[in-house]
Each structure stands twice: as C-alpha cells, then as structure tokens.
Amino acid sequence: MNFGLALIHGLIWSVMWGSMVTITEIKWPHIFLHDYPKELQAVIKLPPFTNKKSAYIFQTVSLLLIVAFIFWSAICTYKAVTVEFWTIFFHVFVVCMCWNIFDLIVMDWLIFCTWKPSFIVLSGSEDNKAYNNYKFHFIGFIKGSGILTISSIIIAELCYIILKYIVW
C-alpha cells in the first residue's frame, strides 16, 4: 500500500469535506442542525429555511465530487500494478479516517468546542455549555469510524472490480 499517497489524498479529501461542511454551516445552518447536541437543538432559533434548492444543489454537487475523488484516489493509485482487495481497502480506509480524524480534532474540538465562530454559534444558543461537549463529538467520531469502515469496504470492492475487470 502506498501509505504516503493515501495520507496526501486523505488530507485533500478532508479539505474537500471541511469546505463543504463550512460553506453549508455558513449559508444553510438548517442542514446540519440535527448534528448539534440535543441541548443546543432545543434552544436554537433559526429563521425559516429558504433557498432550499440552492442548498440541495450545492450539497449534491459537493458530495458527487467528494465521492468521485475517493474512487479516483484508489483507482489511479493502483492502476499500474495488480494488488489485492485489502491493499485497496486499506488505502480507502486511510483516506476516510483522515477525514474522520480531521473532523474530530479540527472541525469539532478546535472550531466547534474551542473557537466557536459566529457561524457555529446559532441564534438562541449563545454561551450554552453544550458547545464544550467534547465527549459528544468523540462519540460521533466512534460512530463515524464504524460507518467509514463499512463504506471503505464497499468503495474498495467497487474499485477492485473496476481495476480487475476494466483497467488491469
């Protein structure tokens, strides 16, 4: 496995995810409100969710690019050499876990819990102690690890099939 390249692709993938999440939080905070701790959801008062079409178009295009990148990462990395399924799986898993770790440390703990910029602190929840709930985000990280493991298996299998039957 090309671990160094997987880490580089993981960093790129993290920036892609982080950009999508940040832009969505700034322009359409309604979309990720369900990801906030329950204590915050109960007190946050947002104006009506308008401009849904633009939000959903942005989300769809962003997710398509993010998914395309992970497939590109695995297929382009291993197109010149025949490898086993597990090599592709670990590559995809490393890329995915880079995002999960980036999300926990940078997006959740550093930005959400520590820095608390105005686009994160939503109306009605100012000075709420739930913003300091590091455990909530760590539990999300554990859940995300399980989801990413399953996703990595599926993505790696699809990439392996493409490589085996079309590219190699």
C-alpha positions, -999 to 999 in steps of 0.1 A, spaced: 0 0 0 12 35 -8 7 49 27 22 83 19 -1 89 -11 -31 77 10 -23 103 36 -19 131 10 -52 120 -6 -67 119 29 -57 155 35 -72 166 2 -104 147 10 -105 163 44 -102 198 29 -130 189 4 -153 177 32 -143 205 55 -150 231 28 -184 216 21 -194 215 57 -182 250 65 -199 266 35 -231 247 44 -229 259 80 -224 295 69 -251 296 42 -276 269 53 -272 261 90 -305 242 90 -289 213 71 -266 203 99 -287 213 129 -295 176 136 -258 171 142 -257 196 171 -260 183 206 -297 179 217 -293 206 243 -284 231 216 -311 219 192 -337 226 218 -327 263 222 -316 273 187 -340 296 169 -334 298 131 -353 318 106 -373 297 81 -352 276 58 -353 294 24 -333 289 -7 -335 251 -3 -329 244 -40 -295 261 -39 -286 243 -7 -295 209 -22 -277 216 -55 -246 226 -36 -248 195 -14 -254 172 -43 -225 186 -64 -202 186 -34 -210 150 -25 -205 139 -61 -171 155 -62 -162 140 -28 -173 105 -39 -156 108 -73 -123 118 -55 -122 87 -33 -128 65 -64 -102 84 -83 -77 81 -54 -79 43 -53 -81 36 -90 -54 60 -101 -31 49 -73 -32 12 -82 -40 12 -120 -4 4 -129 1 -26 -106 -21 -55 -97 -29 -55 -60 -52 -75 -37 -85 -62 -24 -71 -55 10 -45 -31 -4 -72 -10 -19 -93 -13 12 -66 0 35 -59 28 11 -95 39 11 -98 34 48 -67 56 55 -82 84 32 -116 81 50 -101 80 85 -80 111 77 -113 130 73 -128 114 104 -98 125 125 -97 159 109 -134 163 116 -130 154 152 -99 174 160 -102 205 137 -139 208 129 -154 196 162 -129 201 190 -109 231 177 -136 251 158 -169 240 174 -158 235 210 -129 259 214 -131 288 188 -169 289 184 -171 313 154 -204 332 148 -215 308 120 -213 279 145 -230 296 175 -265 298 162 -292 322 174 -307 313 208 -277 292 219 -251 319 228 -230 310 259 -245 275 261 -223 250 278 -232 223 253 -207 239 229 -180 224 252 -192 188 250 -161 171 237 -175 137 246 -204 142 222 -180 147 193 -158 118 204 -189 95 203 -196 109 168 -161 100 159 -165 64 171 -198 61 151 -182 77 121 -153 51 123 -178 23 120 -196 39 91 -163 47 74 -152 11 78 -183 -2 61 -181 25 34 -144 17 28 -152 -20 22 -179 -11 -3 -158 16 -21 -128 -7 -22 -148 -36 -36 -162 -14 -64 -127 0 -71 -113 -35 -71 -139 -47 -96 -132 -17 -119 -95 -23 -117 -97 -61 -121 -122 -62 -150 -116 -29 -168 -82 -15 -160 -57 -44 -154 
